[in-house]
Amino acid sequence: MKGYKINLRIKNILQVICNENEYVTISSIAKGLDVSSRTVLREIHDVEKFLNQNGVNLDRKTGVGIKVIGTLEEKQAIINLLIEEKDDKIYSPKERKNIIISELLQNQEPVKLYNFTRILKVTEATISNDLEKTDSWFKNHKLNLIRKQGLGVYLEGREDHIRKAMVSLIYENTNESQLLGLIRQNLDDSVVADPNIEVSSRNRLLNLIDNETIKKIEGLVENMEKERNYKLTDSAFVGLIVHVALAIERVKKGDKITINQKFLEELKKCQEYLIASNLSVNISKCFEIEIPEDEIGYITMHIKGSKNYNNRYKAGKKIIGSFELIKLSKEIIKVAEIETGKFLGNNENLLNGLVNHLGIAITRLKMNLDIRNPLLEEIKANYTDLMRISTKCAEIVENHIGIKMPEAEIAFIAMHLGAAIENSQTFIKPIYRVAIACATGMGTSRLLATRIESEYENIQIVDIISAIYIEESFLRENEIDFIISTVNIDKCLKPVVIVNPLLFQEDKDRIVTQIKDLKNRNITHSYKKTKNIKFKDKLLSLNVYSGAIIQLLDNFFLKEVSNIKNVDELILEASRIIEKNLEVEEKLRIALKEREEKGNTVVTGHEMILLHCRTDVVQKLYFGAVKLSESLECLNGENKVENIKLGIIMLAPEDCSALQIEVIGYVSQMLIERVDFLKYLKSGESDYAFNELNDILKEFYKQKVNN
């Protein structure tokens, strides 16, 4: 119904129930939308009203759920209408919290609750509840939230604490790389920070600093770098711009910062003070404001506590730093050696890295500047042993400077140690040994293996196995931690994660869940050395590889066909190309169809479908393609329609060896990695496609010869 305005939550509920043919429970809708069941129930009246006004009804059954009563066409018409409908923005609790914090940090005068109800379109009771949740955030930043009836809400606290809170709010919702993108692209809206934070909310959040201000400061800082040959790292570049931008906004409003005069006199002796002074002069000219001496002191602190490329690289392998820093770093390395049992004393890169890093870190700690590590949570989650070791190492620095080191800094030490320990062949981060299982061991399993190897550094693919014949002795001997399978496996000694061969986000979530479960157990691997392969055995293997390669080259085909209306017809056409005997052709069609029914084989984003199987119908390896004159609409693994232009056919004998499967599996892997190969297949250029296949198999054989 045109012109009938609904909110985003009603639209989401309508989309859920119109896409279902069965009754849907209120709790499942609430879970999917990440709201409470009570919230969903409040919207049901308007949901029903919208449906009625558009010619369909809503049926409710106690204990069963709700269901749209209408034909598929009527429900599709509702979905199409929803796409066109405008909706009122509903802010999530997280978005409301960020906006409230941002508004209060910017305002020196009390803010009426009405101001928040107008911006966020919720009741005063909701705002009051949100304020309760922000109270602890402000306390963590040494600020007090004051609420006075009739007056409003405001903050009490020191100016330096307010600025630190502003910086924290920005970094909590936009990481350094995204901030750099925002700065470099002049706050282009195409760069989205947290996907859970809407653009309008993010813009309000980043309104802590003016866009035009950022553009001008970026130019001033770049000029400073050129004039002083003082190239900042990306994180330091972003940090300095954010600090200066906030300072300018606060100075404009008359909120000046103060610094201990004795400490300021010490800062004036540093070369960084001269850099900060020159930068401040340019800021004053550009923005027509006076930068007080105390502000220059704070800019000095920020530059002094920043990493720059010149210091990092100018001495090559030579150790840079004072005697104290070298001594501290060597003591850290000794503790790490005791804890890991690995000799690290001769690692110059580790010593050099620690010396240079600690110099900056100690400076920041002494000046009470924040230390941020964007990888902190990941390191804590994946490298618990390394964090424990680094915490012990950090005690050496804490005892030296009398300051407690934050987790972010401990994680930086862990990063330095981790790189050195990994080079010493110590596995601090657990490596999970995985077997890939599928019905054939080729085609989709190889694509899946490629995706997993690129996505997960902590997963080692031991082998690709048959999902039908899983040998428990193989799982034990190879110390398999879990199996990733493209098809269901009923009974298995090890945990099984069922995924789509194209590895969608929900598949990744399942793998991460399995890894988290394994973290609770004490996993150890023997890491047995691979036995040297005898020369005769290698020759025999090469003989099998070469035979398989010849079969694939001999049995390659590429044919263009028309009037294909569905996958069944495509399978039938492929079977006819390979086998002329009608009886054998039918058996081959059935074999391909059975494999297709076990799992979707549309290769998302590449306009192709993999049709492959192992069968006793063929006695040799086959690889070929069917080019479609007209695109074929197929559902992919996410149940979305994709236009298919190419059918890839791969066949192997039922009793073929693992080495033969390895060859045809490598070809399927190259479909994605070798862009020209797929391009020639899609365009029907048989000779060029054959030459690509020839080169691919030649590369494979060379790898095996040189292993």
C-alpha positions in Angstrom: 0.0 0.0 0.0 1.7 3.1 -1.2 2.3 5.9 1.3 1.8 3.7 4.3 4.9 4.3 6.4 6.2 1.4 8.5 9.3 1.1 10.7 12.3 -1.1 9.9 11.3 -3.7 12.5 7.9 -4.2 11.0 9.4 -4.5 7.6 11.9 -7.2 8.8 9.1 -9.2 10.5 7.0 -9.0 7.3 10.0 -10.2 5.2 10.5 -13.2 7.5 6.9 -14.4 7.5 6.3 -13.8 3.8 9.3 -15.9 3.0 8.0 -18.9 5.0 5.3 -21.4 4.0 4.9 -22.8 7.5 4.1 -21.2 10.9 6.9 -19.2 12.5 7.2 -18.8 16.2 7.5 -15.4 17.8 10.7 -16.5 19.6 12.4 -17.6 16.4 11.5 -14.2 14.7 12.9 -12.4 17.8 16.1 -14.4 17.7 16.6 -13.7 14.0 16.1 -10.0 14.5 18.1 -9.9 17.8 15.3 -8.4 19.8 13.0 -9.7 22.6 9.8 -11.7 21.9 7.9 -8.9 23.7 9.2 -6.4 21.1 8.0 -8.6 18.2 4.6 -9.0 19.9 4.2 -5.3 20.1 4.6 -4.9 16.4 2.2 -7.8 15.4 -0.8 -5.5 15.3 0.8 -3.2 12.7 2.2 -6.2 10.8 -1.4 -7.6 10.5 -2.7 -4.2 9.5 -0.2 -3.9 6.7 -1.0 -7.4 5.4 -4.8 -6.8 5.5 -4.4 -3.5 3.6 -2.6 -5.4 0.9 -5.1 -8.2 0.5 -3.7 -11.0 2.7 -4.4 -12.2 6.2 -2.3 -13.2 9.2 -3.2 -16.5 11.0 -2.2 -16.9 14.6 -2.0 -20.2 16.5 -1.2 -20.3 20.2 1.9 -22.4 20.8 2.5 -22.8 17.0 3.2 -19.3 15.7 2.0 -17.0 12.9 1.6 -17.5 9.2 0.7 -15.4 6.2 -2.4 -16.8 4.5 -2.0 -16.2 0.8 -0.7 -17.6 -2.5 3.0 -17.5 -3.4 2.2 -14.7 -5.9 0.5 -12.6 -3.2 3.3 -13.1 -0.7 5.9 -12.2 -3.4 3.9 -9.0 -4.2 4.1 -8.1 -0.5 7.9 -8.7 -0.5 8.2 -6.5 -3.7 6.2 -3.8 -2.0 8.4 -3.9 1.1 11.5 -3.2 -1.1 9.8 0.0 -2.3 8.5 1.1 1.1 10.2 3.8 3.1 10.8 3.0 6.8 11.5 5.0 9.9 15.0 4.5 11.3 15.1 2.5 14.5 18.3 2.8 16.4 19.7 -0.2 18.2 20.6 0.0 21.9 24.3 0.1 20.9 23.7 3.0 18.4 21.7 4.9 21.0 24.4 4.5 23.6 27.1 5.8 21.2 25.0 8.8 20.2 24.2 9.8 23.8 27.9 9.5 24.8 28.9 11.5 21.7 26.4 14.3 22.4 27.3 14.6 26.1 31.1 14.7 25.4 30.5 17.6 23.0 28.2 19.7 25.2 29.4 21.7 28.1 25.9 22.8 29.0 23.2 20.4 30.4 21.3 18.5 27.7 17.5 17.9 28.2 16.2 14.4 27.8 13.8 15.8 25.2 16.8 16.4 22.9 17.6 12.7 22.9 14.0 11.6 22.5 13.8 13.8 19.4 17.0 12.5 17.9 16.5 8.8 18.7 12.7 8.7 18.4 12.1 6.8 21.6 10.5 7.6 24.9 12.1 9.4 27.9 11.9 6.1 29.8 14.0 4.4 27.2 16.5 7.3 27.2 16.7 7.2 31.0 17.5 3.5 30.8 20.1 4.1 28.2 21.7 6.7 30.4 22.1 4.2 33.2 24.0 2.0 30.8 26.4 4.8 29.8 27.1 5.7 33.4 29.7 2.9 33.8 31.4 3.8 30.5 31.9 7.4 31.7 33.2 6.2 35.1 35.8 4.0 33.3 37.0 7.2 31.7 37.1 9.1 35.0 34.0 11.2 34.2 30.9 11.7 36.2 27.4 11.7 34.7 25.3 14.3 36.5 21.5 14.2 36.2 19.5 17.1 37.6 15.7 17.2 37.4 14.5 20.3 35.4 18.1 21.0 34.3 19.1 18.0 32.3 22.2 15.8 31.9 25.8 16.8 31.8 29.4 15.6 32.5 31.9 16.6 35.1 35.6 15.9 34.7 39.0 17.1 33.6 39.5 18.3 30.0 42.2 15.7 29.4 39.9 12.9 30.5 37.1 14.3 28.2 39.5 14.2 25.2 40.7 10.7 26.1 37.1 9.6 26.3 36.4 11.1 22.8 39.3 9.2 21.3 38.2 6.0 23.0 34.7 6.3 21.6 36.1 6.8 18.1 38.4 3.8 18.3 35.8 1.6 19.9 33.6 2.0 16.8 36.1 2.5 14.0 39.5 0.7 13.9 42.7 2.3 12.8 42.6 1.0 9.2 39.1 2.2 8.8 39.9 5.6 10.3 42.9 5.8 7.8 40.4 5.0 5.0 38.0 7.7 6.2 40.8 10.3 6.4 42.4 9.3 3.1 39.0 9.3 1.3 37.8 12.5 3.1 35.2 10.6 5.0 33.7 8.9 2.0 30.5 7.1 3.1 31.5 4.0 1.1 33.8 3.1 3.9 31.7 1.6 6.7 33.1 1.1 10.1 31.2 -1.4 12.2 28.4 -3.1 10.1 26.2 -2.9 13.1 26.5 0.9 13.2 24.3 2.6 10.7 25.9 5.4 8.5 23.8 8.1 10.2 24.8 6.9 13.6 28.5 6.7 12.6 28.4 10.2 11.1 27.0 11.5 14.3 29.8 9.7 16.2 32.5 11.1 13.9 30.9 14.5 14.2 33.1 14.8 17.3 35.5 16.2 14.7 34.6 18.2 11.7 35.2 16.7 8.2 36.7 19.9 6.8 39.0 20.1 9.9 40.3 16.6 9.2 41.1 17.5 5.5 43.1 20.5 6.5 45.0 18.8 9.3 45.9 15.9 7.0 47.6 18.4 4.7 49.5 20.1 7.6 50.7 16.8 9.0 51.9 15.6 5.5 53.8 18.9 5.1 55.4 18.4 8.5 56.5 15.0 7.5 58.2 16.3 4.3 59.8 19.3 5.9 61.2 17.3 8.9 61.8 14.0 7.1 59.8 12.5 9.9 57.6 9.8 8.2 54.9 8.5 10.7 53.5 5.0 10.6 49.8 4.8 9.5 48.6 4.3 13.1 50.7 7.3 14.3 49.5 9.4 11.4 45.8 8.6 12.3 46.4 9.1 16.0 48.0 12.5 15.5 45.3 13.8 13.2 42.5 12.6 15.6 44.3 14.3 18.6 44.9 17.6 16.8 41.4 17.7 15.4 39.8 17.2 18.8 42.2 19.8 20.3 41.1 22.4 17.7 37.4 21.7 18.3 37.9 22.0 22.0 40.0 25.2 21.8 37.3 26.8 19.6 34.8 26.1 22.3 37.1 27.6 25.0 38.0 24.3 26.6 41.7 24.5 27.2 43.9 21.8 28.6 46.6 22.3 31.3 49.9 20.5 31.8 52.3 20.3 34.7 54.7 23.3 34.2 57.8 21.3 35.3 57.0 18.5 32.8 56.3 21.1 30.1 59.8 22.6 30.6 61.3 19.1 30.2 59.3 18.6 27.0 60.7 21.9 25.6 64.1 20.3 25.6 63.0 17.6 23.2 63.4 17.9 19.4 59.7 16.9 19.1 58.7 20.2 20.8 60.2 22.1 17.9 58.2 20.0 15.5 55.0 20.5 17.5 55.7 24.2 17.7 56.0 24.6 13.9 52.9 22.4 13.4 51.0 24.6 15.9 52.0 27.8 14.1 50.6 26.4 10.8 47.5 25.2 12.7 47.0 28.8 14.1 47.3 30.3 10.6 45.0 27.7 9.0 42.2 27.8 11.5 42.7 31.4 12.8 42.9 30.3 16.4 45.6 30.7 19.1 47.3 27.4 20.2 48.2 27.8 23.9 51.6 26.5 25.1 50.0 23.7 27.1 48.4 22.4 23.9 51.8 22.4 22.1 53.0 20.4 25.0 50.3 17.8 24.5 51.1 17.7 20.7 54.7 17.2 21.6 53.8 14.2 23.8 51.8 12.7 21.0 54.6 13.0 18.5 57.2 11.8 21.0 55.0 8.8 21.7 54.5 7.9 18.0 56.4 5.4 15.9 58.0 6.7 12.7 59.5 4.9 9.7 62.9 6.7 9.9 63.7 5.4 13.3 62.5 1.9 12.4 64.7 1.5 9.3 67.6 3.9 9.3 70.1 1.7 11.1 69.3 -1.6 9.3 70.3 -4.5 11.6 72.1 -2.3 14.1 70.5 -2.1 17.5 69.1 1.3 18.2 68.4 2.5 21.8 69.9 3.2 25.2 71.8 0.7 27.3 68.7 0.4 29.6 66.4 -0.5 26.8 68.9 -3.1 25.5 69.2 -4.6 29.0 65.5 -4.7 29.5 65.0 -6.4 26.1 67.6 -9.0 26.8 66.0 -9.8 30.2 62.6 -10.2 28.5 64.2 -12.6 26.0 65.7 -14.7 28.9 62.3 -15.0 30.6 60.8 -16.1 27.2 63.6 -18.7 26.8 62.9 -20.2 30.3 59.1 -20.3 29.6 59.3 -21.8 26.1 62.5 -23.9 26.3 63.7 -22.3 23.1 67.0 -20.4 22.6 66.2 -16.9 21.4 69.3 -15.1 22.5 70.9 -15.0 19.0 67.8 -13.5 17.4 68.9 -10.0 16.4 65.5 -9.2 14.8 63.8 -9.9 18.1 66.2 -7.8 20.2 66.0 -5.0 17.7 62.2 -5.1 17.6 61.9 -5.1 21.4 64.3 -2.2 21.9 62.7 0.0 19.3 59.2 -0.8 20.5 59.8 -0.5 24.2 61.4 2.9 23.8 58.1 4.3 22.4 55.9 2.2 24.8 57.7 3.4 27.9 57.5 7.0 26.7 53.7 6.7 26.2 53.3 5.0 29.6 55.3 7.7 31.4 53.3 10.4 29.7 50.0 8.6 30.5 49.1 8.3 26.8 46.8 5.5 25.7 48.3 2.4 24.1 46.0 0.8 21.5 46.5 -2.6 19.9 43.9 -3.5 17.2 44.8 -7.2 17.5 44.4 -7.4 21.3 41.2 -9.5 21.3 42.4 -11.8 18.6 45.7 -12.4 20.4 44.0 -13.0 23.7 41.6 -15.5 22.0 44.1 -17.4 19.9 47.5 -17.1 21.7 46.7 -17.7 25.4 50.0 -19.3 26.2 51.9 -16.4 24.5 49.9 -13.8 26.5 50.8 -15.7 29.7 54.5 -15.7 28.8 54.4 -12.0 27.8 52.7 -11.0 31.0 55.7 -12.5 32.9 58.0 -10.7 30.6 56.2 -7.4 31.1 56.9 -7.6 34.9 60.5 -6.8 34.1 59.5 -3.4 32.5 56.9 -2.7 35.2 59.5 -3.2 38.0 61.9 -0.9 36.1 59.5 2.1 35.4 57.0 1.5 38.3 54.0 1.5 36.0 51.5 -1.3 35.4 51.5 -2.3 31.7 48.1 -2.5 30.0 47.0 -5.6 28.1 47.4 -3.8 24.8 51.1 -3.4 25.5 51.5 -7.0 26.7 49.9 -8.1 23.4 52.5 -6.1 21.5 55.3 -8.0 23.4 53.5 -11.2 22.5 53.6 -10.3 18.8 57.3 -9.7 18.9 57.9 -13.0 20.8 55.5 -14.9 18.7 57.3 -14.1 15.4 60.6 -15.2 16.9 59.2 -18.4 18.5 57.5 -19.4 15.3 60.8 -19.1 13.5 62.2 -21.4 16.2 59.6 -24.0 15.2 57.6 -23.7 18.4 53.8 -23.9 18.0 52.4 -21.5 20.6 49.2 -21.1 18.6 47.5 -24.4 18.3 47.4 -25.8 14.7 44.4 -27.9 14.1 44.8 -30.9 11.8 41.8 -31.4 9.6 40.7 -33.8 6.9 38.4 -32.6 4.1 35.6 -35.2 3.3 33.4 -35.3 0.3 31.7 -38.0 -1.8 34.3 -38.0 -4.6 37.5 -36.4 -3.2 37.8 -34.1 -6.3 36.0 -31.1 -7.6 34.2 -29.3 -4.8 36.5 -30.7 -2.1 39.5 -29.1 -3.8 37.8 -25.8 -4.0 36.9 -26.1 -0.3 40.5 -27.0 0.6 41.8 -23.9 -1.3 39.3 -21.6 0.6 40.2 -23.0 4.0 43.9 -22.7 3.4 43.5 -19.0 2.5 41.1 -18.3 5.4 42.7 -20.0 8.3 46.4 -19.9 9.3 45.7 -22.3 12.2 44.2 -25.1 10.1 46.4 -27.7 8.5 44.7 -29.8 5.8 46.2 -33.3 6.2 44.3 -35.0 3.4 41.1 -35.1 1.3 39.2 -38.3 2.1 36.0 -40.1 1.0 33.0 -39.3 3.2 31.7 -42.9 2.5 34.8 -44.9 3.7 36.4 -43.2 6.7 39.1 -45.3 8.3 39.4 -44.8 12.0 43.1 -45.9 11.9 43.8 -43.1 9.4 42.2 -40.5 11.8 44.3 -41.7 14.7 47.6 -42.1 12.9 47.4 -38.7 11.3 46.2 -37.1 14.6 43.1 -35.5 12.9 41.4 -33.0 15.2 38.1 -32.7 13.2 36.7 -33.3 9.8 35.2 -30.6 7.5 32.7 -32.3 5.1 30.6 -31.3 2.2 28.1 -34.1 2.9 26.5 -35.6 6.0 28.5 -38.3 7.9 26.4 -40.4 10.3 29.0 -41.9 12.6 32.5 -40.8 13.1 35.3 -41.0 15.6 36.1 -37.3 15.3 33.9 -34.1 15.3 32.4 -33.3 11.8 31.6 -29.8 10.6 29.2 -29.8 7.6 29.8 -26.9 5.2 29.0 -25.7 1.7 32.0 -26.2 -0.7 32.0 -22.5 -1.3 32.5 -21.8 2.4 29.8 -19.1 3.2 29.8 -17.0 6.4 27.6 -19.5 8.3 30.1 -22.3 7.4 33.0 -20.2 8.7 30.9 -19.6 11.9 30.6 -23.4 12.3 34.3 -24.0 11.9 35.1 -21.2 14.5 32.6 -22.8 16.9 34.4 -26.1 16.5 37.8 -24.6 17.1 36.5 -22.8 20.2 35.3 -26.2 21.5 38.7 -27.8 20.9 40.4 -25.0 22.7 38.9 -26.2 25.9 40.8 -29.5 25.5 44.5 -30.0 25.7 45.4 -30.8 22.1 48.9 -32.0 21.4 50.5 -33.4 18.2 53.6 -35.4 17.9 54.7 -33.6 14.7 56.5 -36.7 13.4 59.0 -36.0 10.7 57.9 -37.2 7.3 59.8 -40.2 6.2 62.1 -39.9 3.2 60.4 -41.3 0.1 62.5 -44.0 -1.6 63.6 -43.2 -5.1 61.8 -46.2 -6.5 58.5 -45.3 -4.8 58.8 -41.7 -6.1 59.3 -43.1 -9.7 56.2 -45.3 -9.3 54.2 -42.3 -8.0 55.4 -40.1 -10.9 54.3 -42.9 -13.3 50.8 -42.8 -11.9 50.7 -39.0 -12.1 51.9 -39.0 -15.7 49.3 -41.6 -16.7 46.5 -39.5 -15.1 47.7 -36.4 -16.9 47.7 -38.2 -20.3 44.1 -39.4 -19.6 42.9 -35.9 -18.8 44.6 -34.5 -21.9 43.2 -37.3 -24.1 39.7 -37.0 -22.7 39.3 -33.2 -22.6 36.2 -31.7 -24.3 34.5 -28.3 -24.7 31.1 -28.1 -26.4 28.5 -25.4 -26.7 24.9 -26.4 -26.4 21.5 -24.6 -26.5 18.0 -25.0 -25.1 19.2 -26.3 -21.7 16.3 -25.5 -19.2 17.6 -27.1 -16.0 20.5 -28.9 -14.3 18.9 -32.3 -15.2 19.1 -31.5 -18.9 22.7 -30.3 -18.5 23.6 -33.6 -16.9 21.9 -35.5 -19.7 23.8 -33.5 -22.3 27.1 -34.1 -20.6 26.4 -37.8 -20.4 25.7 -37.9 -24.1 29.0 -36.1 -24.9 31.1 -38.6 -22.9 29.3 -41.9 -23.7 27.5 -42.8 -27.0 26.1 -46.2 -25.7 22.5 -45.4 -24.5 22.6 -47.9 -21.6 26.0 -46.7 -20.3 24.9 -43.1 -20.9 21.9 -43.6 -18.7 24.1 -45.1 -15.9 26.4 -42.1 -16.1 23.5 -39.7 -16.0 22.2 -41.4 -12.8 25.7 -41.3 -11.2 26.1 -37.5 -11.9 22.5 -36.8 -10.7 23.1 -38.7 -7.4 26.2 -36.7 -6.7 24.4 -33.4 -7.5 21.6 -34.3 -5.1 24.1 -34.8 -2.2 25.1 -31.1 -2.2 24.8 -27.9 -4.2 27.8 -27.5 -6.6 27.1 -24.0 -8.0 30.4 -22.1 -7.7 29.1 -18.7 -6.4 30.3 -15.7 -8.3 31.9 -17.6 -11.2 28.8 -18.4 -13.3 29.5 -22.2 -13.3 28.4 -25.5 -11.8 30.6 -28.5 -11.1 29.2 -31.8 -12.1 31.5 -34.6 -10.9 31.5 -38.1 -9.6 33.4 -41.3 -9.2 31.7 -44.2 -11.0 32.5 -47.6 -12.5 30.7 -46.5 -15.6 34.1 -44.9 -16.8 37.5 -46.4 -16.8 39.5 -43.2 -17.3 39.7 -39.7 -16.0 37.6 -37.1 -17.8 37.7 -33.3 -17.7 35.6 -31.1 -19.9 33.0 -28.3 -20.1 29.6 -27.6 -21.5 29.2 -23.9 -22.6 25.6 -22.8 -22.4 24.3 -20.6 -25.3 21.7 -19.2 -22.9 22.2 -18.6 -19.2 20.6 -21.2 -16.8 19.1 -19.9 -13.5 20.2 -22.1 -10.6 20.0 -21.7 -6.8 23.4 -21.5 -5.1 24.3 -22.7 -1.7 22.7 -19.6 -0.1 19.4 -20.3 -2.0 20.0 -17.3 -4.2 19.4 -17.3 -7.9 22.6 -17.3 -10.0 23.0 -17.3 -13.8 25.1 -20.3 -14.9 27.0 -20.1 -18.2 29.2 -23.1 -17.9 29.0 -26.7 -16.7 32.3 -28.3 -15.6 32.3 -32.1 -15.9 34.9 -34.2 -14.0 34.7 -38.0 -13.9 36.9 -40.6 -12.3 36.7 -44.4 -12.1 35.3 -45.8 -8.9 38.5 -47.7 -8.1 41.0 -44.9 -9.1 43.9 -44.2 -6.8 44.4 -41.3 -4.5 47.2 -40.0 -6.7 44.9 -39.9 -9.7 42.3 -38.0 -7.7 45.0 -35.6 -6.7 45.7 -34.7 -10.3 42.1 -34.0 -11.3 41.5 -32.3 -8.0 44.4 -29.9 -8.8 42.7 -29.0 -12.1 39.5 -28.1 -10.3 41.4 -25.9 -7.9 43.0 -24.1 -10.9 39.5 -23.2 -12.2 39.4 -20.4 -9.7 43.1 -19.6 -9.4 43.9 -19.4 -13.2 41.6 -16.7 -14.5 42.5 -17.3 -18.2 41.6 -21.0 -17.9 38.0 -20.2 -16.9 37.8 -17.3 -19.3 38.6 -19.5 -22.3 36.2 -22.2 -21.2 33.4 -19.7 -20.9 34.1 -18.2 -24.3 34.2 -21.6 -26.0 37.8 -21.3 -27.2 38.7 -24.9 -27.1 42.4 -24.7 -28.3 43.3 -21.9 -25.8 41.5 -23.8 -23.0 43.4 -27.0 -23.9 46.7 -25.1 -23.8 45.9 -23.7 -20.3 45.0 -27.3 -19.1 48.3 -28.5 -20.6 50.3 -25.8 -18.7 48.4 -26.5 -15.5 49.2 -30.2 -15.6 52.8 -29.5 -16.6 53.2 -27.3 -13.5 51.6 -30.0 -11.3 54.1 -32.6 -12.6 57.1 -30.3 -12.1 56.0 -29.8 -8.5 55.9 -33.6 -7.9 59.3 -34.1 -9.6 60.9 -31.4 -7.4 59.4 -32.6 -4.1 
